[in-house]
Amino acid sequence: MAEDKIREITSFSNPAIKQIRALHMRKAREESGLFLAEGVRTVREALELGVAPAQLVYVGAERDQKAVALTRRLARQAGAEIIETSAAVMEKIARRDNPQSVVGVFRQRLLPLSALDPRRASLWVALEGVRDPGNLGTVIRTADAAGAGGVILIGTVCDPFSIEAVRATMGSIFAMALYVAGVDEAVPFLRAWNGTCVGTALQTEVGYREIAYAPPALIVSGAEQHGLSDEIRAACNHLVKLPMKGRADSLNLAVATAIVVYEALARQDQKSSPLRGEAAP
């Protein structure tokens, strides 16, 4: 696509801008299968991973800024529609003051549980009923940082493609495979897991450092207020909890999940001997 094929749109009422702005609403995202990702860094990470945006919108006043120009060129080469707009329109698109100078519109990708092959990685993460998009996005980023194979979303969860969740992933939304399953489908899947299936729960006296996390290890965390459901908790072959030695009786979901994920990663890396009821990996 030549530079003269770039669309210049500065009207708030333009249909293309309206469609992009509508992606802040879950209904519009579900109907279109699209979502928004903000910033040069995030869009570039997607492109480096081979994920091309359907559209790239940038602020015209920033067109000659080196990072913006390179991102525009790479997106154009990948087949994206390129839209140049004003700072005022970008504020409307982003729904925030001082927005990023680049926004990408990407296609969603959710996989069925049947597509997951536990042998592809030694570590996996699952979340049941998570309602906070910041927590969800942070766990996706944590799973990416730990080299996990993917994240399973169980039951009714917040939208991983909301702008808040995508921001919290800081680009990891493009690196992590996301699998979806209802509780009825997830229960037999967890029971049949050929490795260590570890649920985080208060209904245990086993500390998170007391098991070996033999691969493939699946770390399962529950909703912020209620934790894992009875069905999912019973399907895990281990339950662990973090010690609470101060006045606080719980940790933030994303923080607690990260601690257990990195304990599993460390134990696997060290090939340490078991402490409770498992053969060493």
Phi and psi in degrees as a GROMACS rama.xvg file:
@    title "Ramachandran Plot"
@    xaxis  label "Phi"
@    yaxis  label "Psi"
@TYPE xy
-78.0934  160.06  ALA-2
-57.8854  -33.158  GLU-3
-73.5505  -4.30639  ASP-4
-90.2632  -4.83462  LYS-5
-65.9893  131.198  ILE-6
-82.7146  131.185  ARG-7
-104.889  117.206  GLU-8
-129.983  121.363  ILE-9
-124.739  7.9836  THR-10
-97.8588  131.039  SER-11
-63.7183  -27.4005  PHE-12
-91.3872  2.24965  SER-13
-61.8531  135.218  ASN-14
-57.493  -36.8519  PRO-15
-64.9441  -41.8466  ALA-16
-66.6467  -40.2536  ILE-17
-61.329  -41.7443  LYS-18
-65.438  -38.6801  GLN-19
-68.2285  -44.3943  ILE-20
-62.6883  -32.8781  ARG-21
-64.3137  -18.3868  ALA-22
-69.5299  -4.11266  LEU-23
-71.6037  -18.4369  HIS-24
-96.1365  135.089  MET-25
-61.2512  -37.962  ARG-26
-59.7336  -43.873  LYS-27
-66.1942  -37.3917  ALA-28
-66.1817  -42.1534  ARG-29
-67.4084  -39.4294  GLU-30
-70.8595  -35.9146  GLU-31
-93.0039  -23.5472  SER-32
72.3026  21.0773  GLY-33
-116.915  164.697  LEU-34
-155.024  166.926  PHE-35
-102.264  142.845  LEU-36
-135.528  130.31  ALA-37
-102.314  145.625  GLU-38
98.3908  146.998  GLY-39
-59.7753  -45.2921  VAL-40
-60.6485  -45.5488  ARG-41
-65.8335  -45.4794  THR-42
-64.1809  -40.064  VAL-43
-65.2269  -39.0613  ARG-44
-60.5354  -42.4212  GLU-45
-59.9721  -47.5691  ALA-46
-62.1691  -40.2694  LEU-47
-64.6889  -27.939  GLU-48
-87.2637  3.12102  LEU-49
83.2771  16.4869  GLY-50
-103.739  109.396  VAL-51
-91.6529  139.348  ALA-52
-72.3552  150.46  PRO-53
-72.1048  -36.6416  ALA-54
-139.628  147.766  GLN-55
-124.934  124.413  LEU-56
-113.19  132.898  VAL-57
-139.005  158.271  TYR-58
-80.9177  124.776  VAL-59
-57.0249  -35.6109  GLY-60
-64.7749  -17.5527  ALA-61
-102.851  10.9012  GLU-62
-59.7308  -33.1944  ARG-63
-93.3017  -1.54869  ASP-64
-65.8625  132.654  GLN-65
-53.9099  -48.8297  LYS-66
-65.7917  -38.742  ALA-67
-67.1661  -44.7162  VAL-68
-61.9293  -41.9495  ALA-69
-66.962  -42.0546  LEU-70
-63.7295  -41.2075  THR-71
-60.5348  -44.175  ARG-72
-64.7418  -43.7803  ARG-73
-65.9757  -40.1864  LEU-74
-66.6313  -39.5993  ALA-75
-63.2794  -41.9433  ARG-76
-65.2884  -28.6893  GLN-77
-83.267  -2.19334  ALA-78
99.2437  9.45421  GLY-79
-73.785  148.164  ALA-80
-76.2257  131.333  GLU-81
-106.637  127.968  ILE-82
-124.935  124.584  ILE-83
-99.0879  133.751  GLU-84
-140.523  -176.758  THR-85
-94.1532  164.574  SER-86
-62.3815  -35.3076  ALA-87
-65.725  -42.4008  ALA-88
-67.5839  -38.6976  VAL-89
-62.2264  -35.6284  MET-90
-62.6296  -38.6982  GLU-91
-67.533  -40.0733  LYS-92
-63.6266  -45.1986  ILE-93
-80.8213  -20.0125  ALA-94
58.2451  41.3509  ARG-95
-158.595  154.41  ARG-96
-74.1203  153.625  ASP-97
48.7045  57.957  ASN-98
-73.992  170.085  PRO-99
-64.0902  156.727  GLN-100
-83.8163  -7.7379  SER-101
-135.851  137.24  VAL-102
-132.582  134.076  VAL-103
-109.198  143.761  GLY-104
-106.434  118.781  VAL-105
-119.958  158.981  PHE-106
-86.0959  135.945  ARG-107
-71.2329  153.382  GLN-108
-142.385  109.442  ARG-109
-122.567  136.364  LEU-110
-110.668  147.977  LEU-111
-72.8896  156.187  PRO-112
-60.9206  -29.0852  LEU-113
-64.4671  -17.7907  SER-114
-84.838  -6.86903  ALA-115
-84.5734  125.739  LEU-116
-111.974  105.112  ASP-117
-56.4471  -23.5591  PRO-118
-71.8749  -12.591  ARG-119
-70.7181  -19.1676  ARG-120
-153.17  158.559  ALA-121
-89.3027  -8.1434  SER-122
-143.407  135.505  LEU-123
-138.452  161.614  TRP-124
-132.243  141.309  VAL-125
-131.924  145.085  ALA-126
-129.77  131.585  LEU-127
-112.29  126.355  GLU-128
66.1435  21.9311  GLY-129
-68.2205  132.436  VAL-130
-110.511  -16.8834  ARG-131
-96.3493  117.965  ASP-132
-64.3596  -30.2426  PRO-133
-65.2759  -42.5836  GLY-134
-63.0657  -44.6194  ASN-135
-60.4502  -48.2542  LEU-136
-63.4505  -37.856  GLY-137
-67.3368  -38.4809  THR-138
-66.545  -39.5093  VAL-139
-60.6103  -42.4355  ILE-140
-65.3535  -41.1209  ARG-141
-62.2693  -44.0466  THR-142
-60.9114  -40.4255  ALA-143
-63.2114  -47.3052  ASP-144
-61.7251  -33.5315  ALA-145
-84.2275  -2.61113  ALA-146
76.4362  25.6353  GLY-147
-67.5584  157.188  ALA-148
-75.6246  -24.9331  GLY-149
168.219  179.177  GLY-150
-125.162  129.505  VAL-151
-98.3  128.435  ILE-152
-104.853  115.95  LEU-153
-108.701  132.559  ILE-154
73.6172  -151.055  GLY-155
-86.746  110.69  THR-156
-124.142  161.926  VAL-157
-67.7399  163.815  CYS-158
-74.9642  118.584  ASP-159
-66.9813  -12.2433  PRO-160
-103.469  10.6423  PHE-161
-67.7492  156.043  SER-162
-62.2723  -34.0155  ILE-163
-68.0411  -42.4415  GLU-164
-67.2176  -43.5651  ALA-165
-62.9191  -41.9596  VAL-166
-57.5786  -43.6701  ARG-167
-67.3416  -25.6083  ALA-168
-74.647  -22.7144  THR-169
51.799  41.0909  MET-170
102.909  -16.2012  GLY-171
-69.8268  -13.5472  SER-172
-58.9742  -25.8151  ILE-173
-89.9518  -14.9337  PHE-174
-97.6714  -25.8992  ALA-175
-97.7592  131.182  MET-176
-73.0147  132.957  ALA-177
-112.532  127.016  LEU-178
-115.481  144.182  TYR-179
-122.568  144.646  VAL-180
-159.015  144.083  ALA-181
-75.4201  166.026  GLY-182
-60.7246  -41.411  VAL-183
-61.9567  -34.0618  ASP-184
-79.5504  -36.1306  GLU-185
-70.8553  -34.774  ALA-186
-57.8717  -55.1071  VAL-187
-65.3243  -29.9759  PRO-188
-63.7045  -44.7854  PHE-189
-67.7537  -39.8283  LEU-190
-63.2903  -31.8538  ARG-191
-91.5676  2.8946  ALA-192
-58.9793  124.877  TRP-193
-91.8481  67.997  ASN-194
175.541  -144.085  GLY-195
-105.672  117.069  THR-196
-106.912  109.045  CYS-197
-113.47  116.489  VAL-198
-96.7994  138.428  GLY-199
-90.2049  125.639  THR-200
-157.813  152.601  ALA-201
-81.5363  -16.6267  LEU-202
-84.0534  48.8812  GLN-203
-158.192  158.216  THR-204
-108.352  5.19451  GLU-205
-83.4397  123.188  VAL-206
-75.4362  156.865  GLY-207
-68.1877  -13.4233  TYR-208
-97.2686  6.81887  ARG-209
-99.6637  8.90276  GLU-210
-128.37  166.4  ILE-211
-94.0446  -15.3476  ALA-212
55.277  47.7211  TYR-213
-58.3244  134.419  ALA-214
-75.1991  152.358  PRO-215
-74.6082  130.887  PRO-216
-97.7721  134.135  ALA-217
-117.242  117.312  LEU-218
-97.5888  121.906  ILE-219
-116.875  121.01  VAL-220
-120.216  153.113  SER-221
-109.537  -172.869  GLY-222
-62.3596  155.525  ALA-223
-57.0601  -42.4791  GLU-224
-92.4717  -37.8259  GLN-225
-110.945  -8.49396  HIS-226
70.7779  -156.947  GLY-227
-72.9801  146.225  LEU-228
-70.2358  161.918  SER-229
-57.0909  -39.8349  ASP-230
-66.673  -45.7341  GLU-231
-70.9985  -39.6866  ILE-232
-59.9166  -42.7706  ARG-233
-68.8396  -23.74  ALA-234
-79.7772  -17.0945  ALA-235
-78.828  142.278  CYS-236
-88.519  -4.09429  ASN-237
-143.77  143.723  HIS-238
-121.454  136.391  LEU-239
-134.522  159.628  VAL-240
-140.998  160.434  LYS-241
-92.7722  142.264  LEU-242
-70.1663  138.908  PRO-243
-115.046  99.4823  MET-244
-100.324  -8.80535  LYS-245
-104.102  -159.115  GLY-246
-74.9805  -33.6955  ARG-247
-65.4892  139.426  ALA-248
-104.744  5.20431  ASP-249
-162.122  165.021  SER-250
-115.719  160.123  LEU-251
-55.2561  140.478  ASN-252
-53.1555  -48.1896  LEU-253
-65.6143  -37.7542  ALA-254
-66.1546  -48.1792  VAL-255
-61.4815  -42.8948  ALA-256
-63.397  -41.8352  THR-257
-61.6598  -39.7271  ALA-258
-62.2224  -45.7577  ILE-259
-69.6574  -40.5868  VAL-260
-59.2138  -45.4594  VAL-261
-74.9727  -25.6361  TYR-262
-65.6218  -44.4248  GLU-263
-60.9465  -43.0998  ALA-264
-62.7633  -43.9545  LEU-265
-65.0988  -41.1266  ALA-266
-66.0717  -39.2724  ARG-267
-68.338  -40.6607  GLN-268
-64.3778  -36.5875  ASP-269
-83.1447  -12.5058  GLN-270
49.1125  45.2716  LYS-271
-73.1413  155.459  SER-272
-74.5808  154.481  SER-273
-73.3217  155.906  PRO-274
-109.348  -20.8253  LEU-275
-152.334  106.499  ARG-276
63.9523  26.4878  GLY-277
-141.596  154.276  GLU-278
-77.7059  149.463  ALA-279
-67.7507  146.196  ALA-280
